[in-house]
């Protein structure tokens, strides 16, 4: 059985003070829900102080990005070793990075390889744009992104996939549970083709795109959906807690 996972992507929000305040506001309640893996991904500068706050907590920490080189003259970048020192997870290939920072499939692939090498669990984001969706190209886009991101990787070791249709991210227009479930089933099928059925069945695949406390149940009751990558709603303690709580309720019914 796949353990559900809810990850909060705080994006470029919160100062260190705000980040530690938000952790204090949600940590103790989130710690009561043990059948869902709970991950928060604050900005880099807050990772160390937040880690300190999570010393006695089961809440896990993730970074929002990394660079693929281990160290050296890459001004402003953060290496996999630095991330692994503080975090268990790392988001890779988020559509905002693909689109605003020109991250290609080849770069995403190098980042996934670099993360796995140091024992980090990548949350690999894939998803189609609105024009691709409307042109009926969703499956082709996802197949291409999976094939390029996982190129040359034999062992996926804890990697999680987040299906995040670009048109649903930060727009308030979430996909339907039915669409997300069907698309995630397709992703799992493609993983079985690239690897094998066991890898596909064990792989956690999340949905991401305007998940809130109000629509979480629609996604969490779907058999193929193993949790969510949550952006905006993860910045509100009560919203995030409600999403995790609803995930816990549905996980026992699946
Ligand atoms: C995200 O940042 O991955 C995301 C899904 O954002 P939002 O929940 O705000 O759409």
Boltz pocket constraint, residues with backbone or C-beta under 6 A from the ligand:
constraints:
  - pocket:
      binder: B
      contacts: [[A, 9], [A, 11], [A, 94], [A, 164], [A, 168], [A, 169], [A, 170], [A, 171], [A, 172], [A, 208], [A, 209], [A, 210], [A, 211], [A, 229], [A, 230], [A, 231], [A, 232], [A, 233]]
      max_distance: 6.0
